[in-house]
């Protein structure tokens, strides 16, 4: 399902050592909720993968290694 994200917030931003000059590292907190059933790990992981893929396609975001 694509409607699990209820809210999100940026809680950290970093620029500097370990990143290219035009890069910044952003950390977000996501609040997920399903009003029909309890979320399990598989549903959470699937939702997060959809978010990561969408952000990668739209703005070139990627996970830190």
C-alpha positions, 0 to 999 in steps of 0.5 A: 500500500502507498498510503501508510506514510502519515508524516515525516520530519527532517531531523539532521543535515550534514555537509562536510567530510566524506561527502562531495562538495555538492552533496548533503546528508539528510536524515528523516523520521517517517511516521507510518500507520495503517488504520485497518491492521497492525503493521508488521516488519514486511509491510514497513520494509516494503513501504520504506523501499518504495519511499527510497525508490521514489526519492531516488528517481525524483531527486537522486537520493540514496542511502548512506553507506 
